[in-house]
Amino acid sequence: MNTNWLLRSSTLYGAVALSAAASLAILLLSQDGLPALKRREAELAQARTRLMGLNHRNRELLQEVQRLAAKDPELMEALARRQGYARPGETIYTFRNPK
């Protein structure tokens, strides 16, 4: 068989085109194909957004820990008030939701 004849043969190009079309169809229509890739990209975007939020919260907590370690009086008072403590002579009023 001559190589030149094989390269000029329309059968070879037809087989290559058929193979390419079948591969493309499998890629586009299979469960693990393009739709799965789009789902995974959406999941990745959600995970990145969540990670950025967690990083922001971690920085806030680190700053609070550093302020606690430095015994910041304003932070100490805010934490005590959050737990319901008051200074001597102060009255605490609590309001409930009317729901």
C-alpha positions in Angstrom: 0.0 0.0 0.0 1.3 3.4 -1.0 1.3 6.2 1.6 0.5 8.8 -1.0 -2.5 6.9 -2.1 -3.7 6.6 1.5 -3.3 10.3 2.2 -5.3 11.1 -1.0 -8.0 8.7 -0.1 -11.3 10.2 0.9 -12.0 7.2 3.1 -9.3 8.2 5.5 -10.6 11.8 5.8 -14.1 10.4 6.2 -13.0 8.1 9.0 -11.2 11.0 10.7 -14.2 13.3 10.4 -16.5 10.6 11.7 -14.2 9.9 14.7 -14.0 13.6 15.5 -17.8 14.0 15.3 -18.3 11.0 17.6 -15.7 12.3 20.1 -17.4 15.8 20.1 -20.8 14.2 20.6 -19.5 12.2 23.6 -17.8 15.2 25.0 -20.9 17.4 24.8 -23.6 14.9 25.7 -22.1 12.5 28.2 -22.6 12.8 32.0 -18.9 13.5 32.6 -18.6 15.9 29.7 -19.2 19.6 29.3 -22.3 19.8 31.6 -20.3 18.3 34.4 -17.5 20.7 33.8 -19.9 23.7 34.0 -21.3 22.3 37.3 -17.9 21.9 38.7 -16.9 25.4 37.7 -20.0 26.8 39.4 -19.2 24.8 42.6 -15.6 26.1 42.4 -16.9 29.7 42.2 -19.2 29.1 45.2 -16.3 27.5 47.2 -14.1 30.5 46.4 -16.7 33.0 47.5 -17.2 31.0 50.8 -13.5 30.8 51.3 -13.1 34.6 50.9 -15.9 35.1 53.5 -14.2 32.6 55.9 -10.8 34.4 55.4 -12.5 37.7 56.2 -14.1 36.2 59.4 -10.7 34.7 60.4 -9.0 38.1 60.1 -11.7 39.6 62.3 -11.3 36.9 64.9 -7.6 37.3 64.8 -7.9 41.0 65.5 -10.3 40.3 68.4 -7.9 37.8 69.8 -5.0 40.2 69.6 -7.1 42.9 71.3 -8.0 40.4 74.0 -4.4 39.5 74.5 -3.6 43.2 74.8 -6.4 43.5 77.3 -8.2 46.3 75.4 -10.6 47.8 78.0 -13.2 48.8 75.3 -13.4 45.2 74.0 -13.6 43.8 77.5 -16.5 46.1 78.3 -18.3 45.2 75.0 -17.9 41.5 75.7 -19.2 41.9 79.3 -22.2 43.9 78.1 -22.9 41.2 75.5 -23.2 38.7 78.3 -25.6 40.9 80.2 -23.2 42.5 82.7 -23.5 46.2 83.7 -21.6 48.7 85.7 -22.6 49.3 89.3 -25.6 51.6 89.4 -26.6 50.9 85.7 -30.0 49.4 84.9 -30.4 47.0 82.0 -33.5 47.2 79.9 -34.3 44.4 77.5 -36.9 44.6 74.7 -38.5 41.7 73.0 -39.6 41.4 69.4 -43.3 42.0 69.0 -43.6 39.0 66.7 
